[in-house]
Amino acid sequence: MLTAITRAVSSSLASCELSWLPREPIDIAKAIAEHHAYERCLAGLGARVISLPALDTHPDAVFVEDPAMVLDEVAVITTMGVESRRGERETLAAAIAPFRPLIYMRDPAKLEGGDVMRVGRHLFAGLSARTNEAGVAQLAAELARFGYEVHAVELRDCLHLKSACCCIGDGVVLVNRAWVDTSAFDRYRLIDVAPDEPGAANALRVGDTIVMPNAFPATADLLRREGFSVATLDMAELMKAESGVTCSSLLFDA
């Protein structure tokens, strides 16, 4: 069964880590409403949603994609690239443990799940301010026994790899080429985001539907013309925390 682990919005979200956006006031009530609509969307697309309680002492804890990766055989609990987020891991690991064996990454490796894009048995890991070469190497070593190949990818001008590209189908990658070296993706079909929507590459495939923010209508229309079913959500307050649609859930079959 398709399962989505989410976590409620922290009351302290306005104190989140920011790397690329200026800090703006965040309406917490609206952010909570956006997150509830996101969970309803996942449920409507067939996912069983397991919603964890908020961690109010950890502003970024709603973004459950970063502390963990859930693969078919195992889950990886990452070593976060910013110290302030390390306390998010344990309760998230406890929620995943009934479904998968756990692997814990170790220092000096730094890796966040938002930097990892999976396409079949290939994992592409972005080298960012949050993920280092030691993190990519440790991930590759841990997952080699399961038949995964891990490839390092160079990034520029964005937070995570999934800010710049996401797999939206079998061998199809939605991409902003200005932010990522696409030479690693030469075996796949690339669809470019609309020129005036650089942030639109973060999109989440749930079943046969692509979920994305309603802030990127031109890219949504482009995907529909390409034959994709697209659902859009208001994510305006959550996006002030440098979020996207992938980072607020862990999707896996269980």
Kinemage of the C-alpha trace (Angstrom):
@kinemage 1
@onewidth
@group {chain A} dominant
@subgroup {mainchain}
@vectorlist {calphas} color= white
{ca met a 1} P 0.000 0.000 0.000
{ca leu a 2} L 1.291 3.462 -0.847
{ca thr a 3} L 2.218 5.111 2.453
{ca ala a 4} L 3.096 8.726 3.200
{ca ile a 5} L 4.765 9.787 6.438
{ca thr a 6} L 4.245 13.469 7.186
{ca arg a 7} L 4.738 15.694 10.219
{ca ala a 8} L 2.618 18.587 11.432
{ca val a 9} L 3.879 22.150 11.006
{ca ser a 10} L 5.943 23.467 13.922
{ca ser a 11} L 4.713 26.600 15.657
{ca ser a 12} L 8.307 27.860 15.277
{ca leu a 13} L 8.394 27.472 11.461
{ca ala a 14} L 9.153 31.178 11.002
{ca ser a 15} L 12.582 30.526 12.614
{ca cys a 16} L 13.480 27.945 9.939
{ca glu a 17} L 16.883 27.633 8.312
{ca leu a 18} L 17.188 29.798 5.182
{ca ser a 19} L 19.955 29.724 2.589
{ca trp a 20} L 18.605 31.349 -0.580
{ca leu a 21} L 15.461 33.293 0.312
{ca pro a 22} L 15.132 36.451 2.420
{ca arg a 23} L 13.293 35.884 5.664
{ca glu a 24} L 9.625 36.868 5.506
{ca pro a 25} L 6.863 36.625 8.087
{ca ile a 26} L 5.112 33.245 7.896
{ca asp a 27} L 1.439 32.957 8.792
{ca ile a 28} L 1.528 29.730 10.805
{ca ala a 29} L -2.228 29.163 10.625
{ca lys a 30} L -2.107 29.404 6.834
{ca ala a 31} L 0.949 27.145 6.695
{ca ile a 32} L -0.926 24.554 8.782
{ca ala a 33} L -3.931 24.806 6.444
{ca glu a 34} L -1.654 24.360 3.412
{ca his a 35} L -0.095 21.292 4.991
{ca his a 36} L -3.492 19.788 5.787
{ca ala a 37} L -4.524 20.330 2.149
{ca tyr a 38} L -1.292 18.620 1.075
{ca glu a 39} L -2.080 15.603 3.271
{ca arg a 40} L -5.629 15.472 1.911
{ca cys a 41} L -4.238 15.546 -1.620
{ca leu a 42} L -1.948 12.595 -0.887
{ca ala a 43} L -4.833 10.664 0.654
{ca gly a 44} L -7.049 11.491 -2.311
{ca leu a 45} L -4.416 10.070 -4.627
{ca gly a 46} L -4.456 6.767 -2.760
{ca ala a 47} L -1.827 7.157 -0.034
{ca arg a 48} L -2.284 6.055 3.566
{ca val a 49} L -1.085 9.151 5.439
{ca ile a 50} L 0.720 8.695 8.763
{ca ser a 51} L 0.890 12.169 10.286
{ca leu a 52} L 3.394 12.647 13.101
{ca pro a 53} L 2.948 15.349 15.762
{ca ala a 54} L 4.792 18.632 15.398
{ca leu a 55} L 8.229 19.146 16.915
{ca asp a 56} L 7.864 22.757 17.973
{ca thr a 57} L 11.493 23.056 19.087
{ca his a 58} L 12.589 22.155 15.544
{ca pro a 59} L 11.266 24.723 13.056
{ca asp a 60} L 12.072 22.660 9.932
{ca ala a 61} L 10.739 19.323 11.188
{ca val a 62} L 7.741 19.376 8.825
{ca phe a 63} L 10.222 18.714 6.014
{ca val a 64} L 10.542 14.989 6.667
{ca glu a 65} L 12.274 14.225 3.367
{ca asp a 66} L 15.621 15.548 4.600
{ca pro a 67} L 16.332 13.368 7.682
{ca ala a 68} L 15.455 10.084 5.957
{ca met a 69} L 15.236 8.175 2.673
{ca val a 70} L 12.983 5.144 2.299
{ca leu a 71} L 13.957 2.646 -0.387
{ca asp a 72} L 12.431 -0.714 -1.252
{ca glu a 73} L 14.728 -2.735 1.020
{ca val a 74} L 15.915 -0.311 3.671
{ca ala a 75} L 15.584 3.212 5.075
{ca val a 76} L 18.558 5.529 5.482
{ca ile a 77} L 18.566 7.946 8.412
{ca thr a 78} L 20.760 10.778 7.240
{ca thr a 79} L 23.309 12.976 8.974
{ca met a 80} L 21.825 16.411 8.460
{ca gly a 81} L 23.886 19.172 6.926
{ca val a 82} L 22.807 21.722 9.549
{ca glu a 83} L 23.218 21.025 13.250
{ca ser a 84} L 19.883 22.589 14.183
{ca arg a 85} L 17.982 19.801 12.413
{ca arg a 86} L 19.749 16.784 13.919
{ca gly a 87} L 17.121 16.402 16.646
{ca glu a 88} L 14.451 15.588 14.056
{ca arg a 89} L 15.843 12.153 13.285
{ca glu a 90} L 14.874 9.905 16.176
{ca thr a 91} L 11.087 10.213 16.193
{ca leu a 92} L 11.074 9.989 12.397
{ca ala a 93} L 13.239 6.862 12.531
{ca ala a 94} L 10.834 5.338 15.051
{ca ala a 95} L 7.941 5.914 12.653
{ca ile a 96} L 9.800 4.269 9.768
{ca ala a 97} L 11.181 1.315 11.744
{ca pro a 98} L 7.993 -0.823 11.516
{ca phe a 99} L 8.297 -0.731 7.727
{ca arg a 100} L 12.026 -0.971 6.950
{ca pro a 101} L 15.376 -1.906 8.517
{ca leu a 102} L 17.280 1.282 9.330
{ca ile a 103} L 20.772 2.386 8.321
{ca tyr a 104} L 22.209 5.394 10.197
{ca met a 105} L 24.733 7.589 8.413
{ca arg a 106} L 27.734 8.778 10.405
{ca asp a 107} L 29.958 11.848 10.578
{ca pro a 108} L 31.879 13.213 8.710
{ca ala a 109} L 29.246 12.332 6.127
{ca lys a 110} L 26.642 15.048 5.560
{ca leu a 111} L 23.599 14.231 3.456
{ca glu a 112} L 20.001 15.428 3.277
{ca gly a 113} L 17.240 13.522 1.518
{ca gly a 114} L 16.262 16.575 -0.508
{ca asp a 115} L 19.587 16.168 -2.290
{ca val a 116} L 18.791 12.632 -3.512
{ca met a 117} L 16.711 11.853 -6.597
{ca arg a 118} L 15.889 8.228 -7.330
{ca val a 119} L 15.373 6.917 -10.844
{ca gly a 120} L 14.977 3.144 -10.612
{ca arg a 121} L 18.162 1.653 -9.154
{ca his a 122} L 20.091 4.875 -9.702
{ca leu a 123} L 20.358 7.527 -6.977
{ca phe a 124} L 21.598 10.981 -7.925
{ca ala a 125} L 23.019 12.945 -4.992
{ca gly a 126} L 23.544 16.680 -5.251
{ca leu a 127} L 26.696 18.201 -3.816
{ca ser a 128} L 25.282 21.166 -1.934
{ca ala a 129} L 25.793 23.179 1.216
{ca arg a 130} L 23.894 20.377 3.007
{ca thr a 131} L 25.448 17.289 1.344
{ca asn a 132} L 29.190 16.657 1.010
{ca glu a 133} L 31.331 14.174 -0.908
{ca ala a 134} L 31.742 12.023 2.219
{ca gly a 135} L 27.964 11.765 2.445
{ca val a 136} L 27.644 10.658 -1.158
{ca ala a 137} L 30.457 8.123 -0.734
{ca gln a 138} L 28.949 6.694 2.463
{ca leu a 139} L 25.516 6.413 0.847
{ca ala a 140} L 27.044 4.554 -2.096
{ca ala a 141} L 28.915 2.168 0.192
{ca glu a 142} L 25.838 1.413 2.304
{ca leu a 143} L 23.524 0.795 -0.642
{ca ala a 144} L 25.830 -1.113 -2.999
{ca arg a 145} L 24.743 -4.442 -1.463
{ca phe a 146} L 21.163 -3.693 -2.505
{ca gly a 147} L 22.154 -3.010 -6.095
{ca tyr a 148} L 21.851 0.785 -6.092
{ca glu a 149} L 24.288 2.992 -7.951
{ca val a 150} L 24.899 6.431 -6.465
{ca his a 151} L 26.058 9.303 -8.686
{ca ala a 152} L 27.296 12.688 -7.453
{ca val a 153} L 25.808 15.707 -9.236
{ca glu a 154} L 27.071 19.290 -9.213
{ca leu a 155} L 24.595 22.009 -8.194
{ca arg a 156} L 24.578 25.779 -8.337
{ca asp a 157} L 22.369 28.540 -6.942
{ca cys a 158} L 19.830 26.334 -5.144
{ca leu a 159} L 19.275 24.555 -1.830
{ca his a 160} L 18.906 20.889 -2.808
{ca leu a 161} L 19.102 18.700 -5.893
{ca lys a 162} L 15.317 18.363 -5.842
{ca ser a 163} L 15.076 22.138 -6.074
{ca ala a 164} L 16.598 21.726 -9.530
{ca cys a 165} L 15.193 18.421 -10.783
{ca cys a 166} L 12.738 15.655 -9.898
{ca cys a 167} L 11.865 12.340 -11.490
{ca ile a 168} L 8.220 12.602 -12.581
{ca gly a 169} L 7.876 9.281 -14.386
{ca asp a 170} L 9.734 6.289 -15.728
{ca gly a 171} L 12.894 7.834 -17.099
{ca val a 172} L 11.453 11.385 -17.184
{ca val a 173} L 13.081 14.235 -15.226
{ca leu a 174} L 11.636 17.728 -14.784
{ca val a 175} L 14.621 20.065 -14.648
{ca asn a 176} L 15.916 23.603 -14.351
{ca arg a 177} L 19.194 23.315 -16.244
{ca ala a 178} L 20.508 26.580 -14.817
{ca trp a 179} L 20.813 24.953 -11.372
{ca val a 180} L 22.176 21.481 -12.094
{ca asp a 181} L 24.706 19.723 -14.305
{ca thr a 182} L 22.460 17.532 -16.455
{ca ser a 183} L 25.247 15.459 -17.988
{ca ala a 184} L 24.507 12.720 -15.434
{ca phe a 185} L 20.977 12.438 -16.832
{ca asp a 186} L 21.857 11.746 -20.461
{ca arg a 187} L 20.015 8.408 -20.416
{ca tyr a 188} L 16.706 10.056 -19.454
{ca arg a 189} L 14.131 12.274 -21.092
{ca leu a 190} L 14.388 15.823 -19.731
{ca ile a 191} L 11.493 18.273 -19.580
{ca asp a 192} L 12.523 21.873 -18.927
{ca val a 193} L 10.543 24.091 -16.572
{ca ala a 194} L 8.962 27.221 -18.001
{ca pro a 195} L 11.670 29.899 -18.457
{ca asp a 196} L 10.123 32.334 -15.958
{ca glu a 197} L 9.478 29.642 -13.298
{ca pro a 198} L 12.933 28.506 -12.110
{ca gly a 199} L 11.562 26.945 -8.915
{ca ala a 200} L 9.066 24.722 -10.704
{ca ala a 201} L 11.305 21.642 -10.970
{ca asn a 202} L 10.302 20.445 -7.512
{ca ala a 203} L 7.333 18.190 -8.272
{ca leu a 204} L 6.059 15.025 -6.617
{ca arg a 205} L 4.687 12.048 -8.516
{ca val a 206} L 1.949 10.220 -6.593
{ca gly a 207} L 0.561 7.317 -8.580
{ca asp a 208} L -0.132 8.754 -12.026
{ca thr a 209} L -0.437 12.373 -10.850
{ca ile a 210} L 2.187 15.111 -10.582
{ca val a 211} L 1.664 17.315 -7.522
{ca met a 212} L 3.170 20.808 -7.610
{ca pro a 213} L 2.584 24.294 -6.189
{ca asn a 214} L 0.051 26.517 -7.939
{ca ala a 215} L 2.766 29.185 -8.122
{ca phe a 216} L 4.026 27.631 -11.374
{ca pro a 217} L 1.065 27.594 -13.793
{ca ala a 218} L 3.113 27.706 -16.993
{ca thr a 219} L 5.084 24.588 -16.042
{ca ala a 220} L 1.882 22.837 -14.941
{ca asp a 221} L 0.330 23.599 -18.335
{ca leu a 222} L 3.472 22.380 -20.077
{ca leu a 223} L 3.258 19.065 -18.220
{ca arg a 224} L -0.417 18.678 -19.078
{ca arg a 225} L 0.424 19.195 -22.765
{ca glu a 226} L 3.007 16.440 -22.355
{ca gly a 227} L 0.224 14.114 -21.215
{ca phe a 228} L 0.700 14.257 -17.429
{ca ser a 229} L -2.107 14.567 -14.901
{ca val a 230} L -1.240 17.533 -12.652
{ca ala a 231} L -2.675 18.583 -9.290
{ca thr a 232} L -1.710 21.988 -7.901
{ca leu a 233} L -1.754 23.215 -4.310
{ca asp a 234} L -1.413 26.570 -2.583
{ca met a 235} L 1.961 26.341 -0.812
{ca ala a 236} L 2.699 30.061 -0.470
{ca glu a 237} L 3.460 30.153 3.264
{ca leu a 238} L 5.413 26.881 3.318
{ca met a 239} L 7.461 28.030 0.337
{ca lys a 240} L 8.721 30.981 2.387
{ca ala a 241} L 10.653 28.321 4.351
{ca glu a 242} L 12.401 27.158 1.144
{ca ser a 243} L 10.118 24.163 0.867
{ca gly a 244} L 8.727 22.254 -2.076
{ca val a 245} L 6.155 19.516 -2.507
{ca thr a 246} L 8.635 16.643 -2.166
{ca cys a 247} L 10.069 17.662 1.190
{ca ser a 248} L 6.919 17.353 3.296
{ca ser a 249} L 6.412 13.603 2.904
{ca leu a 250} L 8.179 10.270 2.691
{ca leu a 251} L 6.385 8.110 0.114
{ca phe a 252} L 6.897 4.359 -0.094
{ca asp a 253} L 5.039 1.094 -0.574
{ca ala a 254} L 4.300 -0.846 2.612
